Amino acid sequence: MTNDQWSRRRLLGALASGAAAGLAGCSFGAPSNPEPSDSGGSARSIDGQFESYAAQTGSPGGSPYAQVYRQVADSVTAVRVRQEFGSTASGTAWVYDDQHLVTNEHVVSGAADVSVWFDGSGWQGAEVVAADVYSDLAVVRVDDRPDDARPLGLVQSEPPVGTEVVAVGNPFGLSGSVSAGIISGQDRTLPAANGFSIPDAVQTDAAVNPGNSGGPLVTLDGRVVGVVNSGGGDNIGFGISAAMVRRVIPALIENGEYNHSYMGVRLTGVTPPIVEANSLPISWGVYIAQVVDGGPSDGVLRGSTGQETVGGQSIGTGGDVVYRTQTPYQTLAVVDDEGVRTLYLGDQRHSAMALDSPDDHVFTYTRYFHLPMLMQDDVDRVLFIGGGGFTGPKAFAARYDDVTIDVVEIDPEVVRVAKEYFGVEEGPNMQIHVEDGRRFLRETNRTYDVIVLDAYRPSKVPFHLTTVEFMDLAASRLDEDGALVANVISAPTGPASRFLRAEYKTMNQAFPNVYSFRTTSSTAVQNVEVVASKDERRFTKAELERRNDRRDIGIDLDRAIDFYRTDLPTADVPVLRDDRAPVDRLLDPALGGQYVVEPVGNETIDDETSTDDRAPERRVPVDAPQSIPRAPVAITAD
């Protein structure tokens, strides 16, 4: 991709690296497995092959690769395309639902007709429903899906680098082939056929070759982590991520298209010459080299305004820079926008800081962390599990001189960024511990008046911090009237509230009283604060209102109390336990919905009409890179 090509959906979706190799798809010819014979016989089924092998060898096919192949192979098809000018090409597809298959756009591009091969039943005609060149994804419809060709599920969250995977497909027309490897990289950027870029791609060292394109890259439990897009050399292949599939494919099926965001900028990675020419305080990130006149970012983002010579090379200066990196646990970005600095973890907003008042709350939900101050007479020690931008810990340290604060954050890069960009300082009343929150609670001999659990994200929740065993452990580390506040991201009612209600039910197993406080009147996915108290007294809404009026805790919680609730329905959700915590399944109904983050001092407002210059509320897909602001500006070059 040349420097003259505009970026699309790149600003914080996938800025790392990832120069793509050649396309892995579009081999020529039919699959090499036998087609139905003249006598009416057919190719032997996958199950039949395993049964025959077991009968001959006495082995049940216990290899994890054999097991996952057996699980998914019947759901993977060969694709043969006759193009408009008479040439033919082939690739791979996989079953998405009862009628639809997923493949690559470049596999079916220009198709006059399409056929697919199901093992055991042979070829049948298929129809291209829709294709999206920006994501290299396409949907193909079939009318006669075999019963044993079951839909393949998608992973719910991004597996870490090193996760074992297999690619199933038809390289060089050799159908039913499987290759094994690991996820060797994440968050790569691939070139699309129209000159734009595809973010959030998965990198693998599993062998992929011409004919593999469109096929599934699956984990050893049979869930799709990516759709093979490119490869063919040096043990590096790429796939379109499951997160991208989850966003694009339903829209292609329902509407025939997917509307991507467009920034109208040209980007380049931050390199040592750019750092030197712009005197940047960072060495990672993306530099905005140019802004398209009249585009969405015109007048909001700033491209290069000058040039400096570094090592004999002309380098742009004056453009905006966004800090972004990949930590061992997640992607991380720091974004400045209209006086507010926001931390994004996994491409979703986590916390924010007003640059002119760094100890104040920007998002409403962090104010709710103070609710236990109304329920207790004496708070001396507070524990935060999950640091992020440290909004809560900083606010407590600024308001309560006599409170000692411990913060446990598992990601060392989050701690480093918080200190460098969010003004976090350790001192006599704030100590930071880099480790897992549950392990810290298990090993510490300290007790606390308040524990704030702020480690959940919209689409990724560490299940071991949700279970009744964890809640029992937390309760044991609280004083006799102590309270735990859990920041749960969920809809307050309806199907998308299942995780919230399961967590509420679980906390009720460990604490005598549990309260919930939504942060906005919207029914969309939002931050809901669940407060669990060891105090046997049930605080009514009226009592909390009286305490809020009488006590000076440095913050008015009147609006939080307006959303007081103690009667969440829980009959249809489980208690979460270490041996059974179906967190991903409970989160499923919320994925793809709107995530509303309420700014301090605002009612529900709309992005397009907001005049608030602090932190306008934004409605974005829960698991989408579009959750990054449309026009972020960070660490502006001087």
C-alpha positions, 0 to 999 in steps of 0.5 A: 500500500503506497503512501498516497492511499487513504486509510479507512477504519485505521485510526485506532483499529489496527495501527501496529504493523502487518504488511500482508503477504500474497492472497492465499485464495483463488487457486484454480480447479476443483477439489481433489477429493472424489466426486459422487461416483456413477454408481451413486456412491459418495465420498466417505464422511469424516466420521466414517474415516475416523471410525475406520481408523479407530477400528484398524488401529484401536486408537480413538483419534485422541490428538487434539488436532484430529478432534478439532478437525473432526468437529469442524471439517463437515462444516467447511466447503470448497468453493468453485467460482466461474468468473464473468470472463470464463476463467475459474477460481476456487477457495474455501467457505464455512457454515455460518448459519442454517443457510449462509456460508462465509468466505472472502470477498476476493474469492467470489469477486466477479463471479458469474456463478458459484458452486460449493462442495460439501463432503459426503454430498458433493457439489451444489449451486450457491448464490452470493448474497453480499460482499464487502471489499473493505473487510474482504468478507462475503456471504454465500447462500445455499438451499440444501445444507447437509445436516452434519454441516453445522454452523461454526461459532465465533470466539467471544474474545481475542485469544492471546498470542500463542493460542494453538489454532488450525486452518481447515480448507482447500489449498491448491484444490486439496479439499479437507486439508488441515494445518496447525500452528499458533496465533503468532500476532494480533491487531495487524493491518492488511491491505484491501483490494480497493487500496484501503486497509483492514484492521484487527487482523489475526496473524498465524504461523499455520500453513495457508496457501492458495485455496485456503482463502475464506476458510476458518482459522479455529481454536482447539475447541472449534471456534472461529478466530479468523477467516483466512485471508492471505499467506503463502510464505515465511510461516506467516498467514493472516485472517480477518478477525472474529470481531470483524466477522461478528460486525460485518456478516449480520449486516451483509445478510440483513442489509446487503452492505456494512457501513464502515466509518471513514476518517479521511486521513493518511497515517504512518507509524511513529518512527525514530525520525518522526520522534526526533523531528517532532520532539515527541515524548513517545516512541510508539503510536501513529502519526497523522501525516495528512487530512483530506480536505472536506473529509470527516477529520477536516478541521478536527485532526491536524496533518503535517504543517511543516518539514524537518530534515533528519538524516538527509530525509524530509520528515513531516512535522506538526501532525497529531499523534496517537499513542497506541501499543499492544500490551501482553493483555490488550491493545492500549491507546491514549487519546486527547479530544477537546480537553479530555484525555481518554484511555482505551483498553481493547479499543473500548473506553475505560477511563478519562481525565480532564486536562484542566482538572485531572482529579475530577470525574469525567464519566458519571460511573466513577462518581458512583464508586463513592456510594459506600461512603454513605453506608459507612461511618468510618472509611480508612482503607480502600482497594481498587481491583483494576487501575486503568487511568486511575480516575477512582484512586486519584479522586479518592486520594484527592478528597480523603486525606486520611484514606489509604488506597491500594490499587491492583492492576495486572497489566504493567503497561497500564500502570506505566501509561497511567503514571506517564499520561494520567499523572498517577503518583504513588505515595504514603496514601496510594500503593500500586501492585502489579498482579492479578486481583484475586491472587492479591486478595488471597495472599494479603493479610489486610482488610478494607472498608471498601473494595472497588472492582473495576476490571470488567470490559463490555466484551471481555470479563475475567470470569475468575473475578465474577464467581461466588468463590471470588465474592466470598474471598472479597467479603472475607477481606472486608471489615464487618460493615465493608462494601464492594462496588462492582462496575458491571457493563450491561443493559439494565433490563431485558436480554442484554442484562443477563450478565448483570443479573447473574452477577447480582444474584452471585453477589447476593450469595456472599453479601446480605445486601446488594444494591444496583445503580444504573448510570443513565435512564437509557435502556442501552448497555451502560455502566451499572454499579452494583454495591454489595454490603456486609452491613445487615441493615438494608439502606432504603433510598430515602435513608441514602438521600438523607445521608447524602444531604447530611454528609460532606463526602466531597461529591453529590450522589443525588443522581446516583441514588435516583437510580437505586434498585434492589429487586433485579429479577434473577430466576432465569440466570445462574449463580456464577461459580468457579466450575461453571461461569458461562460469562461469554454466553451471558454477555452474548445478547449485549454484543453489537448493541449500543454502549452509552457512557454518561458524562458528568453533568449530562443527561442522555445526549446525541453525538451530533447535537451535543454542545458540551465541551467536556465529554459528550456521550457517544453511542457505539457498538459494544465490541467495535473499533468504532468505539474509538472517537471519530476524531481522536487527537492525542499527544499533539506534536508541538 
